[in-house]
Protein backbone atom coordinates (compact mmCIF):
# COMPACT_ATOMS: atom_id res chain seq x y z
CA UNK A 1 0.00 0.00 0.00
CA UNK A 2 1.11 3.59 -0.68
CA UNK A 3 0.90 5.33 2.68
CA UNK A 4 2.97 8.45 1.90
CA UNK A 5 4.75 7.76 5.20
CA UNK A 6 8.37 6.64 5.31
CA UNK A 7 11.49 6.33 7.42
CA UNK A 8 11.24 6.17 11.22
CA UNK A 9 7.56 7.12 11.33
CA UNK A 10 6.71 4.14 9.13
CA UNK A 11 8.67 1.77 11.37
CA UNK A 12 6.98 3.11 14.49
CA UNK A 13 3.54 2.38 13.03
CA UNK A 14 4.28 -1.06 11.54
CA UNK A 15 5.94 -2.22 14.77
CA UNK A 16 2.53 -1.90 16.43
CA UNK A 17 0.69 -3.84 13.71
CA UNK A 18 0.14 -7.63 13.88
CA UNK A 19 2.70 -8.48 11.17
CA UNK A 20 6.07 -10.18 11.63
CA UNK A 21 7.81 -8.65 8.62
CA UNK A 22 7.69 -5.33 6.84
CA UNK A 23 9.35 -3.53 3.94
CA UNK A 24 9.25 0.29 3.75
CA UNK A 25 10.23 2.68 0.98
CA UNK A 26 10.98 6.37 1.38
CA UNK A 27 8.64 9.10 0.24
CA UNK A 28 9.06 11.68 -2.53
CA UNK A 29 7.21 14.73 -1.29
CA UNK A 30 3.58 13.61 -1.00
CA UNK A 31 4.12 10.40 -3.01
CA UNK A 32 5.68 7.02 -2.30
CA UNK A 33 6.06 5.50 1.14
CA UNK A 34 5.14 1.95 0.15
CA UNK A 35 4.61 -0.68 2.84
CA UNK A 36 4.65 -4.44 2.35
CA UNK A 37 3.53 -6.32 5.48
CA UNK A 38 3.24 -10.10 5.93
CA UNK A 39 3.31 -13.03 8.37
CA UNK A 40 5.74 -15.83 7.58
CA UNK A 41 3.36 -18.67 8.52
CA UNK A 42 0.86 -17.52 5.89
CA UNK A 43 3.01 -16.32 3.00
CA UNK A 44 6.63 -16.66 1.88
CA UNK A 45 8.04 -13.37 0.58
CA UNK A 46 11.47 -12.91 -1.02
CA UNK A 47 12.26 -9.19 -1.52
CA UNK A 48 13.98 -8.32 -4.81
CA UNK A 49 14.33 -4.55 -5.07
CA UNK A 50 12.69 -1.33 -3.93
CA UNK A 51 12.40 2.27 -5.05
CA UNK A 52 10.37 5.14 -3.59
CA UNK A 53 7.32 4.13 -5.64
CA UNK A 54 7.90 0.45 -6.36
CA UNK A 55 8.50 -2.73 -4.42
CA UNK A 56 9.43 -5.99 -6.14
CA UNK A 57 9.18 -9.37 -4.42
CA UNK A 58 8.49 -13.05 -5.09
CA UNK A 59 5.40 -14.18 -3.16
CA UNK A 60 4.62 -17.87 -2.54
CA UNK A 61 1.44 -19.07 -0.87
CA UNK A 62 0.47 -22.53 -2.05
CA UNK A 63 3.41 -24.33 -0.42
CA UNK A 64 2.51 -23.08 3.07
CA UNK A 65 -1.24 -23.74 3.36
CA UNK A 66 -4.37 -24.50 1.34
CA UNK A 67 -6.46 -21.61 2.65
CA UNK A 68 -8.25 -19.41 0.09
CA UNK A 69 -6.49 -16.16 -0.80
CA UNK A 70 -6.94 -13.24 -3.17
CA UNK A 71 -4.50 -10.86 -4.84
CA UNK A 72 -5.79 -7.34 -5.48
CA UNK A 73 -4.32 -3.94 -6.23
CA UNK A 74 -3.55 -1.31 -8.83
CA UNK A 75 -1.47 -3.25 -11.32
CA UNK A 76 0.14 -0.59 -13.49
CA UNK A 77 2.86 -2.87 -14.84
CA UNK A 78 1.80 -6.49 -15.47
CA UNK A 79 4.69 -8.80 -16.26
CA UNK A 80 3.28 -10.44 -19.40
CA UNK A 81 0.79 -9.51 -22.09
CA UNK A 82 -1.46 -12.41 -21.08
CA UNK A 83 -2.25 -10.59 -17.81
CA UNK A 84 -4.08 -7.72 -19.55
CA UNK A 85 -6.50 -6.91 -22.38
CA UNK A 86 -5.79 -4.32 -25.09
CA UNK A 87 -3.69 -1.20 -24.71
CA UNK A 88 0.01 -0.86 -25.35
CA UNK A 89 2.41 -3.83 -25.33
CA UNK A 90 3.59 -4.77 -21.86
CA UNK A 91 7.30 -4.59 -22.60
CA UNK A 92 9.66 -3.57 -25.36
CA UNK A 93 12.11 -6.20 -24.12
CA UNK A 94 12.60 -9.12 -26.52
CA UNK A 95 12.85 -12.34 -24.51
CA UNK A 96 13.30 -14.45 -27.65
CA UNK A 97 16.69 -12.83 -28.33
CA UNK A 98 20.09 -13.19 -26.68
CA UNK A 99 21.06 -10.46 -24.21
CA UNK A 100 23.25 -8.50 -26.65
CA UNK A 101 20.59 -8.47 -29.38
CA UNK A 102 17.82 -7.69 -26.88
CA UNK A 103 19.73 -4.69 -25.49
CA UNK A 104 20.48 -3.39 -28.98
CA UNK A 105 16.86 -3.76 -30.12
CA UNK A 106 15.53 -2.16 -26.92
CA UNK A 107 17.82 0.88 -27.16
CA UNK A 108 16.86 1.36 -30.82
CA UNK A 109 13.15 1.12 -30.00
CA UNK A 110 13.56 3.53 -27.06
CA UNK A 111 15.40 6.05 -29.26
CA UNK A 112 12.68 5.86 -31.92
CA UNK A 113 9.93 6.24 -29.31
CA UNK A 114 11.71 9.26 -27.83
CA UNK A 115 11.99 10.90 -31.23
CA UNK A 116 8.45 10.14 -32.42
CA UNK A 117 6.48 10.75 -29.23
CA UNK A 118 8.59 13.28 -27.33
CA UNK A 119 10.42 15.02 -30.15
CA UNK A 120 13.78 14.04 -28.60
CA UNK A 121 13.50 15.04 -24.97
CA UNK A 122 17.29 15.28 -24.59
CA UNK A 123 17.56 18.02 -27.20
CA UNK A 124 14.61 19.81 -25.61
CA UNK A 125 16.34 19.65 -22.22
CA UNK A 126 19.52 21.17 -23.69
CA UNK A 127 17.48 23.95 -25.29
CA UNK A 128 15.63 24.72 -22.05
CA UNK A 129 18.85 24.73 -20.01
CA UNK A 130 20.49 27.10 -22.52
CA UNK A 131 17.53 29.47 -22.29
CA UNK A 132 17.55 29.34 -18.49
CA UNK A 133 21.28 30.10 -18.42
CA UNK A 134 20.69 33.04 -20.78
CA UNK A 135 17.93 34.36 -18.54
CA UNK A 136 20.16 34.01 -15.50
CA UNK A 137 22.92 35.98 -17.20
CA UNK A 138 20.45 38.66 -18.25
CA UNK A 139 19.14 38.99 -14.71
CA UNK A 140 22.69 39.33 -13.40
CA UNK A 141 23.31 42.25 -15.76
CA UNK A 142 25.42 42.83 -18.87
CA UNK A 143 28.46 43.80 -16.79
CA UNK A 144 28.77 40.21 -15.56
CA UNK A 145 28.62 38.50 -18.95
CA UNK A 146 32.41 38.05 -19.02
CA UNK A 147 32.22 36.42 -15.60
CA UNK A 148 30.11 33.59 -17.06
CA UNK A 149 31.90 33.29 -20.40
CA UNK A 150 35.48 33.03 -19.16
CA UNK A 151 34.98 29.95 -16.91
CA UNK A 152 33.01 28.29 -19.71
CA UNK A 153 35.79 28.88 -22.24
CA UNK A 154 38.46 27.71 -19.79
CA UNK A 155 36.54 24.52 -18.98
CA UNK A 156 35.88 23.82 -22.66
CA UNK A 157 39.58 24.22 -23.47
CA UNK A 158 40.58 21.86 -20.66
CA UNK A 159 38.20 19.19 -21.94
CA UNK A 160 39.82 19.12 -25.39
CA UNK A 161 43.22 17.73 -26.37
CA UNK A 162 44.27 20.27 -29.01
CA UNK A 163 47.80 18.90 -29.47
CA UNK A 164 50.04 16.14 -28.17
CA UNK A 165 53.80 15.67 -28.33
CA UNK A 166 55.30 12.69 -30.13
CA UNK A 167 58.24 10.75 -28.62
CA UNK A 168 60.62 12.55 -31.00
CA UNK A 169 59.48 15.94 -29.71
CA UNK A 170 57.28 16.77 -32.69
CA UNK A 171 53.74 18.01 -32.06
CA UNK A 172 50.59 16.51 -33.55
CA UNK A 173 47.77 19.02 -34.11
CA UNK A 174 45.32 17.26 -36.44
CA UNK A 175 42.32 15.74 -34.68
CA UNK A 176 42.50 12.40 -36.53
CA UNK A 177 46.24 12.22 -35.92
CA UNK A 178 45.79 12.81 -32.18
CA UNK A 179 43.11 10.11 -31.97
CA UNK A 180 45.22 7.57 -33.85
CA UNK A 181 48.33 8.37 -31.78
CA UNK A 182 46.47 7.95 -28.47
CA UNK A 183 44.77 4.73 -29.59
CA UNK A 184 48.01 3.13 -30.80
CA UNK A 185 49.83 4.30 -27.68
CA UNK A 186 47.48 2.60 -25.24
CA UNK A 187 47.18 -0.48 -27.44
CA UNK A 188 50.93 -0.87 -27.05
CA UNK A 189 50.67 -0.51 -23.28
CA UNK A 190 47.74 -2.88 -22.69
CA UNK A 191 48.39 -5.60 -25.25
CA UNK A 192 51.05 -8.29 -25.21
CA UNK A 193 53.41 -9.39 -27.94
CA UNK A 194 53.38 -12.91 -26.46
CA UNK A 195 51.41 -15.11 -28.86
CA UNK A 196 51.48 -18.29 -26.79
CA UNK A 197 52.54 -19.57 -23.39
CA UNK A 198 53.96 -22.83 -22.16
CA UNK A 199 51.60 -25.42 -20.65
CA UNK A 200 54.25 -26.54 -18.18
CA UNK A 201 53.55 -25.61 -14.60
CA UNK A 202 55.78 -22.72 -13.53
CA UNK A 203 58.08 -23.07 -10.57
CA UNK A 204 56.26 -21.87 -7.47
CA UNK A 205 58.08 -20.93 -4.31
CA UNK A 206 56.70 -22.22 -1.03
CA UNK A 207 56.58 -18.60 0.14
CA UNK A 208 54.57 -17.47 -2.86
CA UNK A 209 50.87 -16.80 -2.25
CA UNK A 210 48.62 -19.36 -3.91
CA UNK A 211 45.02 -20.54 -3.86
CA UNK A 212 43.94 -23.48 -1.75
CA UNK A 213 42.09 -26.39 -3.34
CA UNK A 214 38.86 -25.16 -1.80
CA UNK A 215 39.36 -21.68 -3.26
CA UNK A 216 40.11 -23.17 -6.68
CA UNK A 217 36.90 -25.18 -6.58
CA UNK A 218 34.95 -22.12 -5.46
CA UNK A 219 36.00 -19.87 -8.34
CA UNK A 220 35.93 -22.60 -11.01
CA UNK A 221 32.41 -23.80 -10.21
CA UNK A 222 29.17 -22.64 -11.78
CA UNK A 223 27.62 -19.37 -10.60
CA UNK A 224 24.32 -19.31 -8.76
CA UNK A 225 21.43 -16.92 -9.30
CA UNK A 226 22.02 -15.47 -5.83
CA UNK A 227 25.67 -14.68 -6.64
CA UNK A 228 24.76 -12.97 -9.92
CA UNK A 229 22.00 -10.90 -8.31
CA UNK A 230 24.25 -9.96 -5.40
CA UNK A 231 26.95 -8.74 -7.81
CA UNK A 232 24.42 -6.73 -9.82
CA UNK A 233 22.87 -5.08 -6.78
CA UNK A 234 26.32 -4.18 -5.42
CA UNK A 235 26.68 -1.72 -8.33
CA UNK A 236 25.62 1.90 -7.97
CA UNK A 237 22.32 2.21 -9.91
CA UNK A 238 23.03 5.44 -11.75
CA UNK A 239 26.76 5.59 -12.33
CA UNK A 240 27.98 6.38 -15.84
CA UNK A 241 26.19 3.97 -18.23
CA UNK A 242 27.84 1.69 -20.75
CA UNK A 243 27.90 2.66 -24.45
CA UNK A 244 24.41 1.18 -24.86
CA UNK A 245 23.11 3.86 -22.47
CA UNK A 246 21.74 1.43 -19.86
CA UNK A 247 22.71 1.90 -16.19
CA UNK A 248 22.97 -0.92 -13.69
CA UNK A 249 19.76 0.56 -12.26
CA UNK A 250 17.93 -0.45 -15.45
CA UNK A 251 18.69 -4.13 -14.87
CA UNK A 252 17.92 -3.81 -11.14
CA UNK A 253 14.64 -2.00 -11.76
CA UNK A 254 13.42 -4.42 -14.46
CA UNK A 255 14.95 -7.61 -13.10
CA UNK A 256 11.68 -9.52 -13.40
CA UNK A 257 11.73 -8.81 -17.15
CA UNK A 258 15.43 -8.91 -18.04
CA UNK A 259 16.76 -11.20 -15.31
CA UNK A 260 16.36 -14.43 -17.28
CA UNK A 261 18.58 -13.21 -20.12
CA UNK A 262 21.16 -11.76 -17.72
CA UNK A 263 21.41 -15.09 -15.87
CA UNK A 264 21.75 -17.03 -19.14
CA UNK A 265 24.49 -14.70 -20.42
CA UNK A 266 26.56 -14.85 -17.20
CA UNK A 267 26.20 -18.62 -16.89
CA UNK A 268 27.22 -19.02 -20.54
CA UNK A 269 30.34 -16.88 -20.02
CA UNK A 270 31.44 -18.95 -17.02
CA UNK A 271 30.70 -22.25 -18.78
CA UNK A 272 32.61 -21.29 -21.94
CA UNK A 273 35.27 -19.34 -19.98
CA UNK A 274 35.16 -16.64 -22.60
CA UNK A 275 33.74 -13.14 -22.37
CA UNK A 276 32.18 -11.67 -25.55
CA UNK A 277 33.69 -8.44 -26.84
CA UNK A 278 30.55 -6.34 -26.35
CA UNK A 279 30.72 -6.79 -22.57
CA UNK A 280 34.12 -5.08 -22.59
CA UNK A 281 32.98 -2.07 -24.61
CA UNK A 282 33.20 1.08 -22.56
CA UNK A 283 33.82 4.81 -22.67
CA UNK A 284 37.42 5.86 -21.99
CA UNK A 285 38.31 9.26 -20.55
CA UNK A 286 41.84 10.65 -20.27
CA UNK A 287 42.58 12.37 -16.95
CA UNK A 288 45.61 14.71 -16.89
CA UNK A 289 48.23 13.73 -14.32
CA UNK A 290 49.91 17.17 -14.42
CA UNK A 291 49.05 20.76 -15.21
CA UNK A 292 49.52 21.42 -18.91
CA UNK A 293 49.90 17.80 -20.13
CA UNK A 294 51.95 17.38 -23.30
CA UNK A 295 52.83 13.70 -23.83
CA UNK A 296 50.72 10.56 -23.71
CA UNK A 297 52.35 9.61 -20.42
CA UNK A 298 50.84 12.74 -18.85
CA UNK A 299 47.35 11.21 -19.15
CA UNK A 300 45.75 8.42 -17.14
CA UNK A 301 42.93 6.46 -18.88
CA UNK A 302 39.86 5.56 -16.86
CA UNK A 303 36.89 3.45 -17.89
CA UNK A 304 33.55 5.15 -17.34
C-alpha positions, 0 to 999 in steps of 0.5 A, a space after each residue: 500500500 502507498 501510505 505516503 509515510 516513510 522512514 522512522 515514522 513508518 517503522 513506528 507504526 508497523 511495529 505496532 501492527 500484527 505483522 512479523 515482517 515489513 518492507 518500507 520505501 521512502 517518500 518523494 514529497 507527498 508520493 511514495 512511502 510503500 509498505 509491504 507487510 506479511 506473516 511468515 506462517 501464511 506467505 513466503 516473501 522474497 524481496 527483490 528490489 525497492 524504489 520510492 514508488 515500487 517494491 518488487 518481491 516473489 510471493 509464494 502461498 500454495 506451499 505453506 497452506 491450502 487456505 483461500 487467498 486473493 490478490 488485489 491492487 492497482 497493477 500498473 505494470 503487469 509482467 506479461 501480455 497475457 495478464 491484460 487486455 488491449 492497450 500498449 504492449 507490456 514490454 519492449 524487451 525481446 525475450 526471444 533474443 540473446 542479451 546482446 541483441 535484446 539490449 540493442 533492439 531495446 535501445 533502438 526502439 527507445 530512441 525511436 519512441 523518444 523521437 516520435 512521441 517526445 520530439 527528442 526530450 534530450 535536445 529539448 532539455 539542452 534547449 531549455 537549459 540554454 535558455 535558463 542560463 541566458 535568462 540568468 545571465 540577463 538577470 545578473 546584468 550585462 556587466 557580468 557576462 564576461 564572468 560567465 563566459 570566461 569559466 566556460 571557455 576555460 573549462 571547454 579548453 581543458 576538456 579538449 586535447 588540441 595537441 600532443 607531443 610525439 616521442 621525437 618531440 614533434 607536435 601533432 595538431 590534427 584531430 584524426 592524428 591525435 586520436 590515432 596516436 592515443 589509440 596506438 599508444 594505449 594499445 601498445 601498453 595494454 596488449 602483449 606481444 606474447 602469442 602463446 605460453 607454455 603449458 608446463 607448470 611454472 616453478 612456485 616458491 613455497 613462500 609465494 601466495 597461492 590458492 587453496 584447493 577449496 578456493 580453486 573449486 569455489 572460483 571454477 564452479 558454476 555461478 548461482 542466481 544469488 551470486 549474480 544478483 548480489 553482484 548486480 545489486 552491489 553496483 551503484 544504480 546510476 553511475 555512468 552507463 555503458 555505451 548502450 546507455 543502460 545503467 545498472 539501475 535499469 537491470 535492477 529495476 526491471 529484473 523480473 523482465 530482463 533477469 532471465 537473459 542476464 542469468 543465461 548470459 553470465 552462466 554461458 560466459 562462465 561455462 565457456 570461460 570466454 567473455 564476448 567483446 561487447 561486454 568489454 565495450 566502454 567509454 574511456 576518458 583521459 585524466 591529466 596527471 599534471 598541469 599542462 599535459 603534453 605527452 601521452 604519459 601525462 594522461 591516465 585512462 579511466 573506464 567510465 
